[in-house]
Amino acid sequence: MSSSLRRPRLLPPLSVVLLLAAVAAGRALAVPCVGDCSDDGTITVDEILIGVNVALGRAPMASGPQFDTDASGTLTVDELVSSVDAALRGCDPVQPTPTQAASGPRITSLSIARADQSTVAPVGVDELGREIYRSLNGNGIWVIVEAAAGPSGLLPGTQAVTTAPLFPTDRPDIQVVVSRALGNGSPTVCDNQDGVFGGVPGVDPPTFADDQVVTDVINELSCRVDGGGRTRSGDACTQDASGQNFGFAFVNPASQIQFCVRPAAAWAFPAGDTVVAARVRDIAGNPGAVREMVVRVGR
């Protein structure tokens, strides 16, 4: 009776990480909660798997920014091992690094307009205080972003990128991301020309982290800005709500620039609620504070 040799079992990446953490030198004190994606003070297996997928290039850094303790934009082996160590030993919440307040332009209006370019009032606000705008079918509307000088005192920038970026920080002055995919969610940047009309990927939760995936989404939407940055109120894509000028005007009279995006059927908002987040840079490249709204499609 013959016998066969049994091949050694290869450990999957997660098991390797767990083994490294198990043999690490013990500590009496709890370690920082690296990778605590839910911000609840504990590390779960699901959260560690997010880190593993990011480390293997199967998911973007934006899906688990809590792993990136050195703000390098990448997940290192040390950071992944720290996360597993925290799961095994318990951990203390990571103290956030103080960030400088946004000095760039302030968003003076984030809203939608009807197909005839008349302005729309929000139907309410959600639990986070974000205004909710309703659309019946998710296309034919106008997404409106207006801004004015912020703490820097500098004018808002007017650049809208129309080509694929070369680096994660290669971004336009108008920056918009959506929490859910529009249309087919195609990752190809600027596929809205020459008869090819793809969709826009979603970023959930919305973030402006220096990640190539996020940059691609920002450039995807900036490619679809109609007419670039409009700096004269009379050139706005929204009708004058006051009725005094019988023409077009900014939604907010205090605005210094307006950006307009009109989703087509090929990249319409999906049914349900989609968060739209926007910010604008000034002429020196300083980004302003983020403002969000909810676009609700359906009755």
N, C-alpha and C positions, 0 to 999 in steps of 0.2 A: 504494500500500500504506500503510494507516494505521498509526500507532503510538500506543500508549497510555502515559500517564504512570504510573510506578511509585510507589506510595505509600511514604513513609518507614516503615521498620520500627520499631515501638515496642519499647523495651527492657522486659523484664519487671523486676519489683522487684529481684530478685537481681542482675541485670546492672547496674542503676543503682547499687546499693550497691558492687559490685565496681569500677565506674568511679570512684566517689567515693574509694574506698580507693587505687586505683592512682595518682590524681593528688595524693594527700595528700603533704605534705612528708616526705621520707625521714628515717629515724632509724637511727643506727648500732647502737643497742641493741635487743634484742628487747622487744616490748611485752607487757603482761599477757595471759594467756589468757582473755579475756572470751568467754563462751559455750562453755567447755570442758565440755560436758555429761557426758562420760565420765571427766573428771578424769584424763586420761592425758598432759596437757602438750602436746597438739596440737589444732588446730581443723580439723574435716573439713567437707566440703560439706554432708553430712547435718546437722551441727550448725548450720551457718549457716542452712539451710532451716528448722530449728526456730525460730530467731530471727525469720526473715522471717514465718513463720506467726503467731508471737506478735504481732509488730508490726502485722500486718494484721488481727488480731482473730480469726484462724482457729484459734488454740490458746490455752489458758490460760497465764498466767505460770508456773504450777506445772510446766509441761512443760519449761521451760528457765530455772530460777531462776539459773543461772550467768551469764546475760546481765544480770541486775539488779544492777549494781555499786553503785548508790546506795541499794539497799533501798527503792526508792520504790513497788514493786509494779507498775510498768509498764516497758516496754522502749522506750527512746528511740532516735532516729536515731543519736545519738552513740554509744550503746552498741552498736548494730548495726554501725556503721562500724568501731568498735574491734575487734569480733570478726573482721570481714573483714580488717582490717589485720593482726591477729595471725595469721590463716591464711596471708597472703601473705609475711610477714616472719619468721615464727617467734615464739614467745612464751615468757614465763616464767610458771610457775604463779601464779595469783592467791592472794595471802596472805589467808586467811580473817580476817574481822573478829572479834576476840574477843567472845564473847557471854556474858552473865551467866548463871550457873548457875540452873536452874529452882528456884524457891523454894516453889512450890505443893505440893499434896498428892502423896504417893507412891502409886502403884498397888500395892495389897497382894494383889490377885488379878485376873488376866485369864484367863478360862477359859470352858468351856461346861458346860452341864448337859443331862441327857436330858429328853425330853418329860415324864417323871414328876417332874422337878425334882431328881433325884438327881445328885450331882456326878460328874464324869468325870475320870479321871487322864489326863495326856498320854501319848502313845504314844512320845515321844522328843523330840529337839530337832534343829533344822536346823543348817546350817553357821555360822549367825550366833548360835546359842545360843537361838533362839526356840522355845518349847514348841510342839509339834504336837498338835492335838486332832483326832480323827477323827469324821466323821459319815457315815452311809451315804447319805443323800439330800439333805442341805443345808437341811432345814427341820424344824420340830417340836422343834428344840433351843433352848436358852437361851444367849445370849451374856451372860456375867457380868463386870461391871467393879466392883471394890471399891477403896476408897481410904481413906487416913488422913492426918492432918496431916503435912506435910513440913517443910522447913527454916524456913518462915515461922511455924510453930507454930499457924497458923489452921486452923479446921475446913474440911473440903471444902464447896464450895457445893452446893446442891440443885437449881438451876434446870435444867429441860429445856425448851428452846424448842419451841413447838407452832405457830408462825406463821412465814411466810417472812421472812427478815431484810431489813433496809433497807441495811446497809452490810457490807463484807467482814469487819469486826471485830465484828459483831453476832452473838455466839455464846453457846451455853449453857455451864453449868459442866461438863457431861459432854460430851466431845468424842471422837468415834470416826470413823475413816475406814477404808475397805476398798480393797485394791489392785485388785480386779476387781469388775465390775458385778454387783449382785444382781438377779435377775429380768431385766426388760427394760432396766434401767439408766436409767429415766426421770429426766430432770433436774428435773421438777416437784417442788417442795419440799412435803413433807407430803401426798403423794397416797396416803394409806393410810386415808382416812376417807370417809364418805358413799358407801360402795359402790364407790369407785374405789381400786384397789390397784395402784400402779405400783412399779417397782423403785428401786434406788439406784445412782447412777453410781460408778465406781471411780476411785481416785486412785493412779496408779502412776508413781513410787514413792510410798508414803504420805508425806504432808507436812501440816503445820499452818500453812503460809505464809499470810499475810494476802491471800488471793486469793478472789474471790467464788465461784468454782467450788468451792473447798475448803470455804468456809463453807456453801454450799448442801448439800454432802454431809454435813457435820457436823450441820446442822439436820434433814436428811432422816432420819438415824438417831436423833437425839434425839427426834423426833416419835414414834418407835416404842418409846420406853422405857416399859415397863409399870409403872404405879404411881408414876412419878417417882423421886426419890431416897429410898431406904429407909434411915432413920437408926437404926432399932432392929433388932437381930439377929433378934428373934422375928418381925419382919415380912418377913424375907428371902423371896425367891422360890426359894431352894434348901433342900433338906432338910438336917436336922442330920446331918452325916456321922458324928458321934460316937455317935449312937444313944442318947444320955443323956436328951435332952429330948423325944424322940418328936414332934418338930415341925419347925420351920424355923429356920435359923441362917445367919449369914454363912459363906462358904467359909473365910475367914481370921478367926480370933477377934480379931485386932488391927485389923480394919477398922472404920471409923466410918460408912461409907455404902456402899450397894450400888445399882447400876443394872442392870436386866435388860431384854434385848431378845430377843424371840422371833420369828425369821424365819418368815414364812408361805410357802406354796407359790408365791405370786405374786412373792415376792422372796427366793427361796431362794439359798443359796450355790451357785455353779456347781461342776461336777466338777473335781477337781484341787485345787491349793493356793491359798488366798487369805490374804493377810496382813491381819490386823486390828490397827490401831494405836489406842491410846487414851491420853488424858491427862485430868486433872481440875483445875479451878480451885478456889482457896480462896474464902472469903467476901469477900475483898478483890479478887478477880479475878486473882490471880497463878496462872499455869498451872504445873502440876507436870511432872516428867520424863515422856517418852513411853515406853510399854511396848508391845511387839508380841507377837503369837502367830500361829500358822498354823492355819487351819481346813482340814483335808484331807477332801474329799468323795469317797466311793467306796471300793472295797476295795483 
